[in-house]
């Protein structure tokens, strides 16, 4: 179908024709009403209706973030929570959970669960750190990362084969994977007390070191952000305009403008926060941390993969109704295996970030594999991803991870003495329960399909 | 009721009379997807019985056979690798180490039978351990945040209060799962995090010493050699008599029952196993001085096993649990009160985890923040033990004994690899491989693994 030929309104929905049956199989409403909206007022009315219908999207996690930010700002001593240095630190702290969670989400979308990603993440970190050691093997940084992600991808693929082809429950396979690779990390490190270090003065190792610790020069940050905002803005604008010109459904022009403005405002706010000197009196630390564009890059990759490709549509279809997807011709084993592989590769990258967060020192103590998994699942669910499959987006992992990081760091700021460590466990647990309670209660109204209340 | 000797149509009638007895539950059993009468119940001679059993194993319903074979393989392998493995000293050590896995796996089975999961059992155990230690602190000695002056509870009251607290925790989690239908994975994951925090609050950052001799003896104490033999005799006679007379009375009344020879073999096997264990326990296992006798924890584990087996196999509650695990919608239509049964299962799981916690406290003696954090690592091994033992993750299939058998496998691997001087990281690898093998056997024995099935 050529875009330029379609002029009539009814033609528009037909653009998605090859996937109509899949979407229906997944139990998704055909076309969200706000996509059909032709004016701004109509759009907001449609959105409000969707909210009332129980499909609240990102709203709960965003509201929770605002509440958490305000509450901690008010109760922390000297109102320190919203200082630029703290905000940047919270983001750095959360990145590991964000990236892990984005990996976990693709498996959750299938209605499966991967318990091994914490251990696989540490495997990825250890492999990359091993390969970049001097004098040998002294891989260039990109090769070390690539090989590490490849290894993790293969690990995920093997687990995926056991789940998808042999049909052993994912819970058992990945529980076995969790135990197996928890042991393998220590074996690979060469003992529980050994640690691998990076030398920040070695330009090759410094790249890995700077993933969390390095900042982009202030001027370069502004210029690069400007370029990215202009590119993304024009893509948004021109795509909407071209769709309107071809008579396809498209958001109203005013909405596109508002989106671009919001994106620019958010970018300016983040940059303004990051370019304040957060090093204190003795040192100057300012600029956009490298990890922000890196995480946004991964978010972009996953969002594109899940929302814009055939693979992504198949993932949602399987999560919605595997039998229907199979009858529609989707190769279930293939999609499932690839999802586990991609999930583990993403987790491997989170492991590399984890080492950098701990100043380039890798030992078996940098992270507890069990806790990493549980927090990543918690982050996904808090962000709005369903545990029953078929509902979720990569952005949920980013927002959920940020909320968990914000709570953990806010509590540690409060000078609670012996209570602060216990609260770092209790608050994420309580937030998780609250998130699911809201999710379950909001679906109570639904009477049909996957969203209906379970027996 | 048909009499076997007078009725030429022995087998079919026997099957009918059996379903008469179970009449009230026929629909439930059917709902749970269980076959009506296991064929070996209908067998009338030993040879026939074994033939029928073999057919059933080949048909995919292998019961405890894989795990028993697994135990034999693991134990023979370790014995060949190190002849100390099945020595008196190590066997007791092994049973002590396995007891925690056994109890936690028995706890987990309540959730697994429903088709749910309980990730919080490890930390229910951790919280129970610190609570118990804090409750018995003598007046003025405790540094617990909640009870600054030391409560100085007697040991039995401390145990009761601890177990009640655990049941309360299970009740809260169960209510969220059963009434609000929140996924059990998430509720118990959140519960795990909260319990870890609460345990650390109770501990208040300071290690606590379990300064109570009775509580210390729960794990470390043992009977005298004579009491061990008497206890064994009582248990074997009681089991033998009840099994023999139950089967004999069923045969006399013409009900289906295994052949007499099989009952005798079963009783003899129990007696032999008991004698071997008591013999090993009664050997001196101390490096210096004398430590001999059956540890208290063996009867404790067996009492829990016995109680939960009766509860799940012989009561209405147990039948409802299997019915829900098999098909919740069918169970609901048959009139089972799902929220109530589900909540009680989580209460019982937490209670069992609490019993494990009492053993855990008695084992560790010094309770530190690191011990609490390590309690969490037991959960996944408990699930692994239940699955290795033969309990299905999909609900409706499993028995309490599976937890004990799976616990023996996990404990044996841990102990054996440790004995061989293998580093702990390889132990995780070994358990992972066993777990994957158990999962594969589970799937393949049910005829799964066909490509194309969703």
HADDOCK unambig.tbl for C-alpha pairs under 7 A between the chains (distance, minus, plus):
assign (segid A and resid 165 and name CA) (segid B and resid 449 and name CA) 6.34 0.50 0.50
assign (segid A and resid 165 and name CA) (segid B and resid 451 and name CA) 6.02 0.50 0.50
assign (segid A and resid 166 and name CA) (segid B and resid 449 and name CA) 4.38 0.50 0.50
assign (segid A and resid 167 and name CA) (segid B and resid 448 and name CA) 6.88 0.50 0.50
assign (segid A and resid 167 and name CA) (segid B and resid 449 and name CA) 5.23 0.50 0.50
assign (segid A and resid 168 and name CA) (segid B and resid 439 and name CA) 6.03 0.50 0.50
assign (segid A and resid 168 and name CA) (segid B and resid 440 and name CA) 6.13 0.50 0.50
assign (segid A and resid 168 and name CA) (segid B and resid 443 and name CA) 5.99 0.50 0.50
assign (segid A and resid 172 and name CA) (segid B and resid 436 and name CA) 6.89 0.50 0.50
assign (segid A and resid 172 and name CA) (segid B and resid 439 and name CA) 6.42 0.50 0.50
assign (segid A and resid 173 and name CA) (segid B and resid 436 and name CA) 6.20 0.50 0.50
assign (segid A and resid 176 and name CA) (segid B and resid 432 and name CA) 4.24 0.50 0.50
assign (segid A and resid 176 and name CA) (segid B and resid 433 and name CA) 6.85 0.50 0.50
assign (segid A and resid 176 and name CA) (segid B and resid 435 and name CA) 6.03 0.50 0.50
assign (segid A and resid 176 and name CA) (segid B and resid 436 and name CA) 6.04 0.50 0.50
assign (segid A and resid 177 and name CA) (segid B and resid 432 and name CA) 6.65 0.50 0.50
assign (segid A and resid 179 and name CA) (segid B and resid 428 and name CA) 5.09 0.50 0.50
assign (segid A and resid 179 and name CA) (segid B and resid 429 and name CA) 6.11 0.50 0.50
assign (segid A and resid 179 and name CA) (segid B and resid 432 and name CA) 5.41 0.50 0.50
assign (segid A and resid 180 and name CA) (segid B and resid 428 and name CA) 5.67 0.50 0.50
assign (segid A and resid 180 and name CA) (segid B and resid 429 and name CA) 4.14 0.50 0.50
assign (segid A and resid 180 and name CA) (segid B and resid 432 and name CA) 5.20 0.50 0.50
assign (segid A and resid 182 and name CA) (segid B and resid 428 and name CA) 6.98 0.50 0.50
assign (segid A and resid 183 and name CA) (segid B and resid 425 and name CA) 3.88 0.50 0.50
assign (segid A and resid 183 and name CA) (segid B and resid 426 and name CA) 5.68 0.50 0.50
assign (segid A and resid 183 and name CA) (segid B and resid 428 and name CA) 5.28 0.50 0.50
assign (segid A and resid 183 and name CA) (segid B and resid 429 and name CA) 5.61 0.50 0.50
assign (segid A and resid 184 and name CA) (segid B and resid 425 and name CA) 6.72 0.50 0.50
assign (segid A and resid 186 and name CA) (segid B and resid 425 and name CA) 6.21 0.50 0.50
assign (segid A and resid 187 and name CA) (segid B and resid 425 and name CA) 6.64 0.50 0.50
assign (segid A and resid 322 and name CA) (segid B and resid 454 and name CA) 5.90 0.50 0.50
assign (segid A and resid 323 and name CA) (segid B and resid 454 and name CA) 5.74 0.50 0.50
assign (segid A and resid 418 and name CA) (segid B and resid 204 and name CA) 6.35 0.50 0.50
assign (segid A and resid 418 and name CA) (segid B and resid 205 and name CA) 6.44 0.50 0.50
assign (segid A and resid 419 and name CA) (segid B and resid 201 and name CA) 6.44 0.50 0.50
assign (segid A and resid 422 and name CA) (segid B and resid 197 and name CA) 3.77 0.50 0.50
assign (segid A and resid 422 and name CA) (segid B and resid 198 and name CA) 6.45 0.50 0.50
assign (segid A and resid 422 and name CA) (segid B and resid 200 and name CA) 5.62 0.50 0.50
assign (segid A and resid 422 and name CA) (segid B and resid 201 and name CA) 6.08 0.50 0.50
assign (segid A and resid 423 and name CA) (segid B and resid 197 and name CA) 5.98 0.50 0.50
assign (segid A and resid 425 and name CA) (segid B and resid 193 and name CA) 4.99 0.50 0.50
assign (segid A and resid 425 and name CA) (segid B and resid 194 and name CA) 5.86 0.50 0.50
assign (segid A and resid 425 and name CA) (segid B and resid 196 and name CA) 6.54 0.50 0.50
assign (segid A and resid 425 and name CA) (segid B and resid 197 and name CA) 5.10 0.50 0.50
assign (segid A and resid 426 and name CA) (segid B and resid 193 and name CA) 5.68 0.50 0.50
assign (segid A and resid 426 and name CA) (segid B and resid 194 and name CA) 4.10 0.50 0.50
assign (segid A and resid 426 and name CA) (segid B and resid 197 and name CA) 5.23 0.50 0.50
assign (segid A and resid 429 and name CA) (segid B and resid 190 and name CA) 4.04 0.50 0.50
assign (segid A and resid 429 and name CA) (segid B and resid 191 and name CA) 6.55 0.50 0.50
assign (segid A and resid 429 and name CA) (segid B and resid 193 and name CA) 5.13 0.50 0.50
assign (segid A and resid 429 and name CA) (segid B and resid 194 and name CA) 5.49 0.50 0.50
assign (segid A and resid 430 and name CA) (segid B and resid 190 and name CA) 6.41 0.50 0.50
assign (segid A and resid 432 and name CA) (segid B and resid 190 and name CA) 6.06 0.50 0.50
assign (segid A and resid 433 and name CA) (segid B and resid 187 and name CA) 6.20 0.50 0.50
assign (segid A and resid 433 and name CA) (segid B and resid 190 and name CA) 5.89 0.50 0.50
assign (segid A and resid 436 and name CA) (segid B and resid 182 and name CA) 6.73 0.50 0.50
assign (segid A and resid 437 and name CA) (segid B and resid 182 and name CA) 6.62 0.50 0.50
assign (segid A and resid 440 and name CA) (segid B and resid 182 and name CA) 6.32 0.50 0.50
assign (segid A and resid 454 and name CA) (segid B and resid 181 and name CA) 6.83 0.50 0.50
assign (segid A and resid 455 and name CA) (segid B and resid 328 and name CA) 6.66 0.50 0.50
assign (segid A and resid 455 and name CA) (segid B and resid 329 and name CA) 6.27 0.50 0.50
